[in-house]
């Protein structure tokens, strides 16, 4: 009886895994940006293997910090669209996969991949 339940559970799990799309789950690689902390110190932020299709507010440059981030570098395998405002609002700019980058003139507070 236990063997039958175990086999059923394994088959059910396998069917669930087969039904979940894998390619859209995350961008592989790293996204980097620079910013000045509230205390005035230079800092770097990064996202490793960020999720695709979901807006990400960048750490350290949200509404609590009057200065946005700058110099974004997209080293992921997906297109990154950066925004001047939080919650993927404001002006936007697309950075190509693997080599996309911009100077410190490009100000950023959020990003979405895909």
C-alpha positions as CSV (number, residue, x, y, z in Angstrom):
1,X,0.0,0.0,0.0
2,X,2.8,2.4,0.8
3,X,4.6,1.6,-2.4
4,X,1.5,2.5,-4.4
5,X,1.2,5.8,-2.6
6,X,4.8,6.7,-3.1
7,X,4.7,5.9,-6.8
8,X,1.5,8.0,-7.1
9,X,3.2,10.9,-5.4
10,X,6.3,10.7,-7.6
11,X,4.2,10.6,-10.8
12,X,2.1,13.5,-9.6
13,X,5.2,15.6,-8.8
14,X,6.7,14.7,-12.2
15,X,3.5,15.9,-14.0
16,X,3.6,19.2,-12.0
17,X,7.2,19.8,-13.0
18,X,6.5,19.1,-16.6
19,X,3.6,21.6,-16.6
20,X,5.6,24.5,-15.1
21,X,7.4,26.6,-17.8
22,X,11.1,26.8,-17.0
23,X,12.4,29.3,-19.6
24,X,10.6,32.4,-18.3
25,X,11.4,31.9,-14.6
26,X,14.6,33.9,-14.4
27,X,17.3,35.7,-16.3
28,X,20.7,34.1,-15.9
29,X,23.5,36.3,-14.9
30,X,24.0,39.5,-12.9
31,X,22.6,43.0,-13.2
32,X,24.7,45.7,-11.5
33,X,24.3,49.4,-10.7
34,X,26.0,52.1,-8.7
35,X,24.4,54.5,-6.2
36,X,25.2,57.0,-3.4
37,X,23.7,55.9,0.0
38,X,21.6,58.2,2.2
39,X,24.8,58.7,4.3
40,X,26.7,59.9,1.1
41,X,28.9,56.8,0.5
42,X,29.4,55.2,-2.9
43,X,27.9,51.8,-3.2
44,X,27.2,49.0,-5.7
45,X,24.1,47.0,-6.0
46,X,23.5,43.8,-7.9
47,X,20.8,41.2,-8.7
48,X,21.9,37.6,-9.4
49,X,19.6,35.6,-11.7
50,X,16.7,38.0,-11.3
51,X,13.1,36.8,-12.0
52,X,11.7,37.6,-15.5
53,X,8.6,39.5,-16.1
54,X,8.4,41.1,-12.6
55,X,9.2,44.7,-11.7
56,X,12.1,44.9,-9.2
57,X,12.7,48.1,-7.2
58,X,16.4,48.4,-6.8
59,X,17.8,48.2,-3.3
60,X,19.2,51.5,-1.9
61,X,17.6,53.8,-4.4
62,X,13.9,53.6,-3.6
63,X,11.8,56.3,-2.2
64,X,13.8,56.5,1.0
65,X,16.9,57.8,-1.0
66,X,16.5,61.1,-2.9
67,X,19.3,60.1,-5.3
68,X,18.6,57.4,-7.9
69,X,21.0,54.7,-9.0
70,X,23.2,55.1,-12.1
71,X,25.6,53.3,-14.4
72,X,23.5,50.1,-14.9
73,X,25.1,47.1,-16.4
74,X,23.1,44.1,-17.8
75,X,25.2,41.0,-17.6
76,X,22.2,38.7,-17.8
77,X,20.9,36.7,-20.8
78,X,17.7,38.7,-21.0
79,X,16.8,42.2,-22.1
80,X,16.6,44.6,-19.1
81,X,14.3,47.6,-19.1
82,X,15.4,50.2,-16.5
83,X,13.1,52.9,-15.2
84,X,13.7,56.3,-13.6
85,X,11.0,55.7,-11.0
86,X,10.1,53.0,-8.6
87,X,7.5,50.3,-9.5
88,X,8.7,50.5,-13.2
89,X,7.2,53.9,-13.7
90,X,8.7,57.0,-15.4
91,X,11.1,57.1,-18.4
92,X,12.6,53.8,-19.5
93,X,15.6,52.6,-21.3
94,X,16.3,49.0,-22.6
95,X,19.7,47.3,-22.0
96,X,20.7,44.4,-24.3
97,X,21.6,41.0,-22.8
98,X,25.3,40.3,-21.8
99,X,26.8,43.6,-22.7
100,X,24.2,46.3,-22.1
101,X,25.4,49.1,-20.0
102,X,25.0,52.9,-19.6
103,X,26.9,55.8,-18.1
104,X,26.2,57.5,-14.8
105,X,23.9,59.9,-16.7
106,X,21.3,57.2,-16.9
107,X,19.4,57.3,-13.5
108,X,17.5,54.2,-12.4
109,X,15.2,53.1,-9.5
110,X,13.6,49.9,-10.9
111,X,14.1,47.2,-13.6
112,X,12.2,44.4,-15.3
113,X,13.7,41.5,-17.3
114,X,12.4,39.8,-20.4
